[in-house]
Amino acid sequence: MNRLDRFFEITARGSTVGAEVRGGIVTFIAMAYIIVLNPIILAGPKDVAGNQLQFAQVSAVTALTAGVMTILFGVIARLPFAFAAGLGINSFLATSVVGTLTWPEAMGLVVIDGLIIVALAASGLRRMVFDAVPMQLKLAITAGIGLFILFIGLVDAGFIASTGLPSPPVGLGRGGQGSITSVPTIVFIVTLLLTGVLVARRVRGGILIGLVSGTALAVAVEAIWQLGSSVDNPGGWGLSVPRPSGSPFALPDLSLVGDVSFGSFSRIGALAATVLVFTLVFANFFDALGTLTGLSREAGLSDADGNFPRIRGALITEGAGAVLGGGTSASSNTVFIESGAGIEEGARTGLANIVTGTLFLAAMFVAPLASIVPSEVAAAALVIVGAMMVSQLRHIDISEFSVALPVLLTVAVMPFSYSIANGIGVGFVCWVVLRSAVGKAREVSPLLWIVAAGFVLYFARDGISALIGA
């Protein structure tokens, strides 16, 4: 135990083994939906050759890669930040890449993306970008991620939904009709209020108690009303139905591991493939940078400049998540913002990652059991954590409008565009322009100007691609 304490610095960070274990369990519960959601996204579309990934195969490699990367990061960086398939990248692959490439070729681009990010981190450039970001924007990124998490929770729970109309674009309840009539959404509300009370009263293990209680309630509700999936019943459960069925054990199919090809450059041309790699690198680079910033701040592990322990190793290991994710066909793996749930439960060290990663590896064999937790219950924890992270705004002086606008745009664009990278990019561009316009150009790092220019190109990538194609 003394060696464990010294290695992970448990006592030094004001934590305990019990808190780390609880935090690791809570993080897994908050993230377990990815075992179901990632295969839903990746196993649907056919690639250019007419082939599809199989749901069970993607589910198995999703759990495998998340488990390995989470444990690896916990040992190397010794931080309580868990990994899983990034939702932005997997959606981009499914909707914008495999229409012109095969799945192995698409995953080959992900591997290349990861190798580039690892090289940038190893060279120190990624750390230089991190250091060039002013503290106001680092705090805004934390708050923006919090609002993003909160928004994801509300959407996953069916509490907020698209209306399908130009205005208002979203509304209360499923279908955005302004009324809560769905039983799963009511289960979310009950879980949210119960967890909120426990957290407000500083009950140890409050988030975990709330998640377990919410899951038990969901199982009971499903047993009584037989709601089923929302695919078959508009009032049913979102991603997974809380209904134990058959054996809770299943052998994982890992045949996708190593199914990678680098033939994309010959299939669509070097220029088109390079544009796709650029998009992947930019999204991965800044999504992860923002998440690391926010989580380290929330865990109280960052200093006055936003730096956190073993930052170089953390940045290199995070890049390796894309390499491993592409190599297993699970898509790029990155730090998950849901790790904030475990942090709020007390996780402060990499020991929590060992717990979370082990549970992910076990989930390969008990996938039916892991899928019992409905997204509506997990969403309650996300809303709680998001509310906590948004509170970081109190540390920002927004009396100057040249600070207020970039900060608020960073916070707002993340949830509204469903992208951390978009929020960071808009904030960077607005910051360098406004601060320079009010005579504060010397305070803006030249590197920040370069990154802002890169974001302008990133936002205009479709137009640039069209011009190049023309």
C-alpha positions, 0 to 999 in steps of 0.5 A: 500500500505504501508503494501504491501511495507513493507511485500514484501520490494518493496521500500527497493529492489529498485522496484515499484508495477508497475515493480513487476506487469510487471515482473509477467506478463512477467514471466507468458508469458515466462512460459505459454508454460508449460500448453501445453508442460507438458501434451504433455509429460505426456499424451503420454505414457501408464503406466505398466497397459496400462493407459494414462493421459488425456491432458485436465486433465494434463493441468488443474493440471499443471496450478493449481500446478504452480499457488499455488506453485508460490504464496506460494513461493512469500509469504514465500520466498518473491522472484520473482521466479515462479514455474512450472512442471520441464521438466527434471523430467516429461520427466524422469517419462514419459520415464524411470518410467511408463514403470514399474509402474502405473502413480499413483505409479510414482507420489507417488515416486515424493511425496517421493522425495519432502518429502526427499528434504523438510527434507534435507532443514529443517535440514540445510543440503541443506544450508550447501551444498549451502555454500560449493560451491565456488563463482567461481562455483556459478557464473559459474552456473548462466552463465551456466543457462543463456547459457542453457536458450539461447539454449532452446530459439533457439531450441524452435524457430526452429533456431537451430535443430538436423541434425540427423547426427553424425557430426555436431549434430546440425545446423541452421534452422529446420532440421539443414539444414543451412537455415531459411525457416520457417515462425514461426522462422522468427517471432522469429527473428523479435521478438528477434530483436525488444525486443533486441533493446528495452532492449538495449535502456533501454525502460521500459517494453521492454521484455513485449512489445516485447512479446505482439508485437510478439504474435500479429504478430504471430496471424496476420501471422497465419490468413493470411497463416494458417500454423497450427501445425508443427505436420501436417505441417513441416513449422508450429508452434511448441507447440501452434498455435496462432489462437483464436478459440471457447470460450476462457473459459473452466472449468478445470478437476481436477480429477487427484488431489490426484490420488497417490499410494505408491505401487511402492516398492511392484511392482518393489521391494524396491531396484529398487524403492529406485534407482528411488527415489535417481535419482529424489532427486539428479536431483531435489536437484541440478537443483533447487539449481542451478536455485536459485543461478542464479536467485538471482544473476541476481536479485541482491539479493545475497551477496558476498557469493551468499546467498539470503534473506530467503534462508532456507524458500526458500529451504524448500518451493521449496522442497514442490513443488515436494510434491504438484506436485506429489500429483496433478499428475502434476509432480515435480514443481520447480523454473523455469529459465524463471523467469529471464524474469520477473527479467529483466523486473524489478521484485525483490520481491514476489509480482511479484509471486502473479501476475504470480501465479494468472495468472496461476490459471486464465489459468485453466479457459482460457487455450485456450487463454493462449495457443495463445502465440506460443513458437517461441515468448516466445523463444525470451525472453529466448534468451534475458534473457540468454544473460544477465545471461551469462555476469556473467562470467566477474566476474570470474578470469579464469587465473588459469586453475584449475579454468577455466576448472571446470567453463567452463565445468559447463557452457558448459555441462548444455546446451549440456546435457539439464540438470542443474544438469549434469552441476553442477555435472561435475563442482563439480567433476572437481573442487575437483580433479583439485584444490586438484591436484594443492595443494589447497585441504584445500580450498575444503570443505569436504562436496563438496568432498562428493557431488562430490562422490555422483555425480559420483554415480549419473552419473554411476547409470545405470551401478550400476542398471545393476550390482545390477540387475545382 
